[in-house]
Amino acid sequence: MYNQILNPAKTALIVGANGVIGTNLINHLVSLGDWNIIGLSRRGGISSTNLTYIPVNLLDKEDTTKQLSSLSAVTHIFYAAYQDKPTWAELVEPNLTMLVNLVDVIEPIALNLQHISLMQGYKVYGAHLGPFKTPAKESDAGHMPPEFNVDQQNFLKQRQQGKTWTWSAIRPSVVGGTALGNPMNLALLIAVYATISKELSIPLRFPGKPGAYDKLMEMTDARLLAKATVWAATDPRCANQAFNINNGDLFRWNEMWPKIARYFDLEIASPLQMPLQTVMADKAPIWEKIQEKYGLEKHRYETISYWGFGDFVFSWNYDFFADGSKARRFGFHEYVDTEQMFVDLFDEFRRKKVIP
């Protein structure tokens, strides 16, 4: 059972509460001070005042019903859950099923449901498939399926017909945040890669595909994303709209990479394409040595390094960015300097004793 209602008009259900996006959403809502917050994830979490964690398997309709059937006070659903699979086609069934199971249980009982926020990404534009139109706009044409982000949005659009609640679709670029145990944390992956490079006394080499080093790129700070997500969910102007949310600046790895190297007091050398999943697979003993040497927290190597995601991001030998002006036209004007974002995240990893 969730904690006593602080404000019956504002009860947020955060789905995917332990990920980079969900963690920052919770932190932002807590800072606002007038939300009741319920976090859903497989592993649950430690509850506190006006914040309750509930462990649930959304792929299991019976478990979803059992765990969530008392959540009648929910007014806003922030959906950021994700189930990873090896192929694009395999992603569709579990990720659509989780959303459908959740809405099937919550919508009938949450009589004051106001909004469902859906977290998406640039896969909507086909960014994962190859060179795509840039800057991508929310009004761009769709592409050949399968694509679970599109299926999820179509489900919400159809479900919302004739209802009083509204939806929004939030589309960040690669998200930068400090939450651990998340397979898509690029800043942490870079920090671990740099730390191991330093321990081995080798320069920090960009490991991506030829051409990726020179293309235009952007990111989305998880804290900025949290603010934008809550804004879109609570501003009536944003009802039933999709928004690209990015930091607001562009960079190329050929300029950012040397700055990252300087942060870690490393030299750089020419880019060298190498599959991180292969070359970093045997580095757990080195990481354990680093943890002992510097008194770091004992996070398991596999929980802080998802090298496949690095290979994916560093393979983009084409421009990767979207037009964020729609959010500004609708009233959201915050931005983040991406270089400073990396510094802040690396500093936070050090404070948390994740890296030396």
C-alpha positions in Angstrom: 0.0 0.0 0.0 1.3 3.4 -0.9 1.8 6.1 1.7 -0.8 8.6 2.9 -2.0 11.0 0.3 -0.1 14.4 0.4 -2.1 16.0 -2.4 -5.0 13.9 -3.9 -4.8 15.9 -7.1 -1.2 14.9 -7.9 -0.3 11.3 -7.6 2.4 10.1 -10.0 3.0 6.5 -11.0 6.6 6.2 -12.3 6.9 3.0 -14.4 10.5 2.0 -14.7 11.4 3.7 -11.5 15.0 2.4 -11.2 16.3 3.4 -14.6 18.2 6.6 -15.4 15.0 8.3 -16.6 12.7 7.0 -13.8 15.2 7.8 -11.1 15.6 11.4 -12.2 11.8 11.8 -12.6 11.3 10.7 -9.0 14.1 13.1 -7.8 12.5 16.0 -9.6 9.0 15.2 -8.3 10.3 14.9 -4.8 12.0 18.3 -5.1 8.7 19.9 -6.2 7.3 18.9 -2.8 3.6 18.5 -3.6 3.4 15.1 -5.4 2.6 11.6 -4.1 4.9 9.2 -5.9 4.7 5.5 -6.6 7.6 3.8 -8.3 7.2 0.6 -10.2 10.0 -1.8 -11.2 10.9 -5.4 -11.0 13.2 -5.0 -8.0 11.2 -2.4 -6.1 13.1 0.1 -3.9 13.3 1.7 -0.5 10.2 3.8 0.3 10.1 7.1 2.1 7.8 9.9 2.9 5.4 10.3 0.0 7.4 7.9 -2.1 6.4 4.2 -2.3 8.1 1.5 -4.4 6.1 -1.5 -5.6 7.8 -4.5 -7.2 5.8 -5.8 -10.2 6.3 -7.8 -13.3 4.3 -6.0 -15.9 4.6 -8.8 -18.4 2.5 -10.9 -16.0 -1.1 -9.7 -16.2 -2.0 -11.5 -13.0 0.9 -10.0 -11.0 0.1 -6.6 -12.4 -3.5 -6.8 -11.3 -2.5 -8.1 -7.9 0.1 -5.5 -7.2 -1.6 -2.4 -8.6 -5.3 -2.9 -8.1 -5.4 -0.6 -5.1 -3.8 2.4 -6.9 -7.1 4.3 -7.5 -5.5 7.7 -6.5 -3.2 7.8 -9.5 -3.5 11.0 -11.6 -0.4 10.9 -13.8 1.3 7.9 -15.3 4.9 8.4 -16.4 5.8 5.4 -18.4 9.6 4.8 -18.9 9.8 1.0 -18.6 11.8 -0.9 -21.2 12.4 -4.6 -21.9 15.5 -5.2 -24.0 15.6 -7.9 -26.7 18.2 -8.9 -29.4 16.2 -7.7 -32.4 14.0 -4.8 -33.3 11.1 -7.2 -34.0 11.4 -9.0 -30.7 11.2 -5.6 -28.8 7.6 -5.1 -29.9 5.6 -7.8 -28.0 7.0 -7.4 -24.5 7.2 -3.6 -24.6 3.7 -3.2 -25.9 2.4 -5.9 -23.5 3.8 -4.1 -20.4 2.1 -0.8 -21.3 -1.2 -2.5 -22.2 -1.2 -4.5 -18.9 -0.5 -1.4 -16.9 -3.2 0.7 -18.5 -5.7 -2.2 -18.4 -5.3 -2.3 -14.6 -5.0 1.4 -13.7 -7.4 3.2 -16.1 -10.6 1.6 -14.8 -9.8 2.3 -11.1 -8.0 5.7 -11.4 -11.1 7.8 -11.7 -9.1 11.1 -11.6 -6.6 9.9 -14.2 -5.4 13.1 -16.0 -2.4 12.1 -18.1 -0.2 9.3 -19.4 3.3 10.3 -20.4 5.1 7.9 -22.8 8.9 7.9 -23.0 10.1 7.2 -26.5 13.2 8.1 -28.5 14.6 8.8 -31.9 13.7 5.2 -33.0 10.4 6.8 -34.0 12.4 8.5 -36.8 14.4 5.4 -37.8 17.5 6.8 -36.2 18.6 3.2 -35.2 18.4 1.9 -38.8 20.7 4.3 -40.5 21.0 7.9 -41.8 17.7 9.6 -41.2 16.4 13.1 -41.9 18.0 15.7 -39.6 17.0 17.7 -37.8 14.1 15.2 -37.1 10.8 16.8 -36.4 7.8 15.4 -34.5 5.7 15.7 -37.7 8.1 13.6 -39.8 6.7 10.6 -41.7 6.8 7.1 -40.1 8.9 4.2 -41.3 8.5 0.5 -42.0 7.7 -1.4 -38.9 8.5 -3.1 -36.5 8.8 -0.3 -34.0 7.5 -0.6 -30.5 7.6 3.1 -29.8 5.1 3.7 -32.6 2.9 0.8 -31.5 2.8 2.1 -27.9 1.8 5.6 -29.0 -0.9 4.2 -31.4 -2.3 2.2 -28.4 -2.5 5.3 -26.2 -4.1 7.4 -29.0 -6.8 4.8 -29.6 -7.4 4.2 -25.9 -7.7 7.9 -25.2 -10.6 8.5 -27.7 -13.6 9.8 -25.8 -11.7 9.9 -22.4 -10.9 12.9 -20.2 -7.3 12.0 -19.7 -4.6 13.0 -22.2 -1.2 11.6 -23.3 2.2 13.0 -24.4 5.1 11.3 -26.1 8.6 12.4 -25.0 11.5 11.8 -27.3 15.0 12.4 -25.9 18.3 11.7 -27.6 20.9 9.6 -25.8 20.2 10.2 -22.1 23.0 11.2 -19.7 22.4 10.3 -16.0 24.0 8.7 -13.0 21.6 5.9 -12.1 23.4 2.5 -12.0 22.3 -0.8 -13.3 20.9 0.7 -16.5 21.9 -0.8 -19.9 21.8 2.6 -21.7 24.0 4.8 -19.6 26.6 6.3 -22.0 28.3 8.6 -19.5 29.0 5.7 -17.1 30.2 3.5 -19.9 32.6 6.2 -21.0 33.8 6.8 -17.4 34.5 3.1 -17.0 36.3 2.8 -20.3 38.4 5.9 -19.5 39.2 4.6 -16.0 40.4 1.2 -17.3 42.4 3.0 -20.1 44.2 5.0 -17.4 44.9 2.0 -15.3 46.5 0.3 -18.3 48.5 3.5 -19.2 47.1 3.7 -22.7 45.5 6.7 -24.4 41.8 7.2 -24.6 40.9 6.1 -28.2 37.5 6.6 -29.7 36.4 3.1 -30.5 33.6 3.8 -33.0 33.1 3.3 -36.7 35.1 5.4 -39.2 33.2 8.6 -39.8 31.3 8.5 -36.4 34.0 10.7 -34.8 33.2 13.6 -37.1 29.4 13.6 -37.3 27.0 15.9 -35.5 25.6 14.5 -32.3 23.4 15.6 -29.3 22.4 14.2 -25.9 19.7 14.8 -23.3 20.5 15.4 -19.7 18.3 13.2 -17.5 17.6 16.1 -15.1 16.4 18.3 -18.0 14.4 15.4 -19.3 12.6 15.0 -16.0 11.6 18.7 -15.9 10.4 18.5 -19.5 8.4 15.3 -18.9 6.5 16.8 -15.9 6.0 20.0 -17.8 4.4 18.2 -20.7 2.2 16.1 -18.4 0.8 19.1 -16.5 0.6 21.9 -19.1 -2.8 21.7 -20.9 -1.2 23.0 -24.1 0.7 19.8 -24.4 -2.3 17.4 -24.5 -1.9 14.6 -27.0 1.4 15.9 -28.4 4.9 14.5 -29.0 8.0 16.5 -28.1 11.7 16.1 -28.9 13.6 16.9 -25.8 17.4 17.6 -26.1 20.0 19.6 -24.4 19.8 22.3 -27.1 23.4 22.1 -28.4 25.2 19.9 -30.9 28.7 18.5 -30.7 31.1 16.2 -32.6 33.0 13.5 -30.8 36.2 14.8 -32.4 35.8 17.9 -30.2 34.2 16.3 -27.1 36.5 13.3 -26.9 39.7 15.2 -26.1 37.8 17.2 -23.4 36.6 13.9 -21.8 40.2 12.7 -22.0 41.5 15.8 -20.2 38.9 15.3 -17.4 40.5 11.9 -16.8 44.1 13.2 -17.3 44.5 11.0 -20.4 46.2 11.5 -23.7 44.2 10.7 -26.8 45.3 8.8 -30.0 43.7 8.4 -33.3 40.3 6.6 -33.3 40.5 2.9 -33.6 37.4 0.9 -34.4 37.0 -1.9 -32.0 34.0 -3.8 -30.7 33.7 -2.9 -27.1 31.7 -6.1 -26.4 34.7 -8.1 -27.4 37.7 -6.0 -26.2 36.2 -5.1 -22.8 34.7 -8.6 -22.1 37.8 -9.8 -20.1 38.4 -6.6 -18.1 36.4 -7.5 -14.9 39.6 -8.5 -13.0 41.2 -5.1 -13.9 38.0 -3.4 -12.7 38.1 -5.3 -9.4 41.7 -4.3 -8.9 40.8 -0.7 -9.5 38.0 -0.9 -6.9 40.4 -2.3 -4.3 43.1 0.2 -5.2 40.9 3.2 -4.8 38.4 2.0 -2.2 35.4 2.2 -4.6 32.0 0.8 -4.1 31.8 -2.8 -5.1 29.5 -2.6 -8.1 29.8 -5.7 -10.3 31.5 -5.1 -13.6 28.6 -6.3 -15.7 26.2 -3.9 -13.9 28.1 -0.8 -14.8 29.2 -1.6 -18.3 26.9 -2.5 -21.1 29.4 -2.4 -23.9 26.8 -3.3 -26.6 25.1 0.0 -26.1 28.5 1.8 -26.6 29.0 -0.1 -29.8 25.6 1.0 -30.9 26.0 4.7 -30.2 29.6 4.8 -31.5 28.5 3.2 -34.8 26.5 6.2 -35.9 28.6 7.4 -38.8 25.7 9.8 -39.7 24.3 13.0 -38.1 22.1 12.2 -35.1 20.0 15.1 -33.9 16.4 16.4 -33.8 14.6 19.7 -33.8 13.7 20.7 -30.2 11.9 23.9 -31.1 8.4 22.6 -30.7 8.9 22.2 -27.0 10.1 25.8 -26.9 7.1 27.0 -28.9 4.8 25.3 -26.4 6.6 26.9 -23.4 9.6 24.8 -22.3 12.8 26.9 -22.5 15.4 25.1 -20.4 18.6 23.8 -21.8 21.9 22.2 -20.7 25.4 22.6 -22.0 26.5 19.0 -23.0 30.2 19.4 -22.1 29.2 20.6 -18.6 26.7 17.7 -18.4 29.6 15.2 -18.8 31.7 17.0 -16.2 28.8 17.0 -13.7 28.0 13.3 -14.3 31.7 12.3 -14.0 31.9 14.3 -10.8 28.8 12.6 -9.4 30.3 9.1 -10.2 33.4 10.1 -8.3 31.3 11.4 -5.3 29.5 8.1 -5.3 32.8 6.2 -5.5 31.9 4.5 -8.7 35.1 5.7 -10.3 38.3 6.9 -8.7 
